[in-house]
Amino acid sequence: MHPLFPRLSLAAVLAFSLACNPKSAAAIQAEEAAKAAEAKVALLEQQLAEAKSGKATGADAETVQHVTKSQVKALERQVADARKRAAVKQQEAVTLAQAPVAKEAPKPVVVEVPTGTKLEISLARELTTEKDQAGDPWEGTLASDVVQEGKLVWSAGSPARGVVTQSAAAGRLSNGQGALGIRLTEIAGLGIDADTHVVVATARGERNAKYIGGGAALGALIGILSDKKNKNDHALGGAAIGAAAGTAAAAGTADTIIRIPSGKPVSFSLTAPERVTLRK
């Protein structure tokens, strides 16, 4: 936050700045980006509050409690990261609002990347239930370019970040299962809404990877992991769930440690559209 305005809201700071300076196209876009970042913080805070207020109920209350506790840790990390990004966006908006408007300044190019856009991520290292816990951050890079409307939005090699949402070794849960879940939360410094990649496993060596989309991830994980018969056919609150092709390991390779290797890119999808200002 700007040192001259430690207690003022974004709207108040921008109103003060714009009273003395006309709005440039870049300043307007920065203001919109700052508001969008603040909205994401508010949404994550709401999800965190809902997760904290949940009660472990049902036939498999132990699993529900474990999943909920893990989700709380993951959301706490996401909220902290989102607040940092929002602070940066707010400072950028204030700086641009105070800057003199250049007569020939080009208008920023903004592209909306739609829901469902695939993002292939190469992990910086292998993630495992042995070393990584819910709430831990992870890093990687974009494995392939993302192009929208004929324009390069994010180039291969762009930094990616995420959070571990679940980590329980195979056989750890009361129904004999375990899970390692990761969510993609940031591309090239932009906070995004993407789905969760979760590998469900048993101590017998069975592995089943799925993608869980949107804010219903908590209910979906509870539905999957509290299923003693592992049918995965619960009512999942509208979450988008689909098997991850080519990621299931054959039974008979029992290993209680669940791993997501770094060698093969992990595919995620946007669960909400993202407005991206292209850099020139």
N, C-alpha and C positions, 0 to 999 in steps of 0.2 A: 504494500500500500504506500501511496505517496506520503512522505514525512510531513507535508503541510496539511494533510487531511486525514489524520489517524482515526477519526471517529465518524466521518461522514460516509454516507452511502454512495454507491457508484453514481446514482442518478444526481445526487447533490453535487458531487465533485464535477461531473460533466456539465451540469447546468451552470456552475460557476465559471468553468473554463470557456464554455461556448458563449457566455455573455460577452466575452472580450474577443472572441475569435470566431469567424464563420466556420461552418462545418465543411471539411474536405470530404471527398468520397472515401478516402482511407480512414478518416476519423469516424465516419458513420459506420463503416464496416467493422472497425475495431470495437465500437460501442455495442453493435449487435453481437459480436463474438463474445464480449465480456458478459453480456446478459445471458447468452446461451450457456456459458460456463457456470454462471451462478445458478441457472435453472437446473443444471446437472447435479450441482452440489445439493440443492434442495431435494431433488428426486432421490438421490442416494441416501440422504439423511432420513427421508421418509421410509425407505426400504429398511434401513438400519433400525429405526424405531419399531417397525412392524416385526422384524426378526427378533428383537429383544423382548417384545411383549408376548411372543408366542409361548405356548405351554406344551410340554411333551405329553401327548395323549395317544391312545390307540393300543393295539395289541403289541406293538414293538416300540414302546416308549423310549427304551434305551437308545435305539437307532435314531429316532426322531430328535432326541436331546443332543446326540452327537452331531448330527447334521446341522441342527439349528445353531449350536455353539460354534461350529466351524464357519458357518455362513456369516455369523456376527463378526468373527475375526476378519474374514475377507472383506466385508463391507466397511469395517473400520479403516482398513488399509485404503480402500477405494475412496472413502470420504476424505481422508487426509490428503491423498494425492490430488483429488479433484479440487480441494480448497487451494492447494499450491498453484495449480494451473489457473484457477479463477483469479488469484491474486496477480499472476503475471499478466493475464488478459486485461485486468482492470488497470494495471499500471500502463500497459500499452495504449489503452483507450485514453487515459488521462494525458499521456505524453503527446499523442497525436492531436488531441483536442486543443492543447496549448500551443502547438506548433503553427507557424504562419502557413497559409495555404499557398502552394506554388501554382502559378497561373496555368502552367502546362502539365500539371501532375496527371498521370494516367489513372484512369479509374480501375480499382482492383477487380480482378477476374475471380468470380465466386462460382464454384461448381457444387451442385448437390449430388452427393454419392448416395444412391438409393438403398433402402432396406434389402437385405439379401445379397449384397455385394460380397464376393468371396475374398478372403484375405489369407494368403498362404504365409505362415510364419516359421522361420527356421530358429529353433531354440538355441540359445548360447551354450547351453549345457543340458545334459540329461536331468530330468526331474524324477524323483522317486519318493515313495512313502517313507523310506528310511531316513532321508535327509531334509525333506521339505514338508513344512506344516502349513495348515490353513492360515491365511493372512500373510504368508511370505511372498515377497515380490519375485518375479522372474523377468528375464530379458531375452530379446531375440532380435531378428531383423526380418523385414519383409522379403520374401523369397522371389516375388515377381511383381512387375509393375501393375499399378491399378490405373486404368484409363477410363475416363468418363466423358462423353460428348466429344470424343476425339482429342481430349486434353489429358496430359499426364498429371494425375492427382498426387500419387505417391510413387516414387521410384523404388525399384528393388534395392535392398540394402538400407532402406529407411529404418531407424530404430523403432522397436516395438517393446511394449511393457505389458505386464499383466499381473495377476494375483492368483495364488493357489486357493481354491475354494473348499476343497475337501482333501483329506489325507488320512487314510486308515488302511493299514496293511490287510491283505487278503486273510479272511478268517477273524479279523478284529471285531467286526460287528456281531451282534447276537444271532443273526441268521446265517453266519458263516461267510459273509461277503466282506468286501473292502472296496475302497474307491480312491482314486486320485483324480481330482478335478482342477482344471485351470481355466481362467477367463482372461480374454484379451481386453485391455482397458485403454490402451494408448498407442497411437501411431504418429511418429514424427512430432511428438510433443502435443498432439491433439487428443483430448479425452474422447473416447468413442464408446458406443453401446454395442457390444458384440456378444455372441453366445458363449456358452461354457462347454469345453471338451472334457468329458468325464469317462474314465476307464473303470468299469466295475469288474471285480475279480473275485474268485473263490480260491481257497487254499488247494483245491484240486487242479488248479492250473487253467481254469476257464477264464477267458477274458472277453469283455464285450464293451466296445467303445461307442459312446453316443454323444450327440450335441444337444444341449438344452438351451433354448432361446429365451431372451427377455427377462422381465422381472419375476416371472413365475419359477425361476430356477430353484428356489428353496422348496416349493411344493413338489416340483418334479423330482428333485433328488430324494426327498422323503418318500415319494411314491415308488421310485426305483429301489432304493436301499432297504425299505421296510417290507419289501415283497419276499417272503420266505421261499416262494416257489420260483422266484426270479422270472416271472412272466412278463414283467415290465408293461402291463396293460392297464395300469391305473388311470383314473381320471386325473389328469395332470394340470388342471387349471389353465388350459389353453397354451401351455408351453409347447414350443416347436421341438419335437424330438425325432431324431433320425439316426440310424446306425451309421457308423463311420466305416466306409468300405475299406477292406484290406487291413484292418487294425486288430481283428480278433485272432488270438493265438489258439492253437489247437490244444485240446484237453490232454493231460498227461505230462505237461511241462510245469508241474507244481512249483511255485515260487511265491512265498508270501509277500515279497516286495513287489509293488506295482510300479512300473516304469513308463515314462513317456520319453523316448529317445530323442537325441538331438540330430540324428542323421537324416530323418525324413521330415519335411515340413508338415506342420499341423495346420489344418484348414479351419478357419473360423468364418462366420458370416455376420454382417452388420444386422442388428435387431432394430435399428432406428436409422433414419436418414441423417447424413452428416453434411453440413455446409462447410466447404473448405475454400479458403482464400489461396489462390495459386501464387507462388512466388515467381518473380520475373528474373 
